[in-house]
């Protein structure tokens, strides 16, 4: 059965991960309407990667700055669903686009499917964690990337028949790109990225980040593509001149996706607060220092390929530097390069497209009102 699927996206990671899914859906014969919700308006963070990956939106929505952004997202979702009726809304990840379209779909009586379902950081201060849980509460279909994520959903009471372990489509993107792991002996230096509000909006953490960058040069050349948000905060707090003066450090604007992948593959270690880079690094066999105290991607932590350090204190900053040095030793590089990637095999888009075409999915999409007028109780078996 061919379905009409609406696919919203608002940020660069969503575009990267959803491009192979949208292509697979269309190849399977599904009709897809793509929506740019406007969360990233910087060309390097959205428009450029859309063109590079062939995911130009059918509808492009404006989004105001300031506290009204979430309300505008929900309004845009509601209006778009009214103008472009669909059989299913499919959203990925944990940005505000996800709850906006999940709630709008539920209000319109349209089924909602969540891709990257079941990721949990267990951080009550994380807005992304809230967004993931809204998605879990509203989705009829939960496309989990790993068995660990599926287990989290099951522990929260999601019925097993609604959970599908499909892998993460970022691996599809990597395979389509042709990027391959680089032998550890041929790698050099450190790649650093940082953009999380919890890190860069806090002046003390931002200063520690600059200090960490300087101390990482002991491993080799440090490449730091600066996210627009991070650049603004560095300039605001007078830290940009100090940063750019550090010897052994190269500051760049956000890299095109292909260039970022090549920089990652060629690095001995990546130090980041990004979720997507944790997955891409696992595919490329590159160790990761995570500048956060928790992560929704526990598989790397379980194998020791990723180390949580945070950056909220001087001790945590020192731990980040120590972890980067330890992970970049020849023995650790060789061990991590041999680990299988836990996040998928590059066929996530095809799995989803074929699942949605199957007749077994149809009853799972029903949003029928229950009937307990016969006196039965829903919590009694």
Helices and strands as residue ranges (DSSP letters): E 4-9, H 12-27, E 31-36, G 43-45, H 47-53, E 59-60, H 69-83, E 88-92, H 96-108, E 111-117, H 127-138, E 141-144, H 147-155, G 160-162, E 163-165, H 169-177, G 184-186, E 190-193, H 197-200, H 203-216, E 222-226, H 228-236, H 240-244, E 249-253, H 257-265, E 269-272, H 275-284, E 287-290, H 298-303, E 306-308, H 314-327, H 330-338, H 348-357, G 359-365
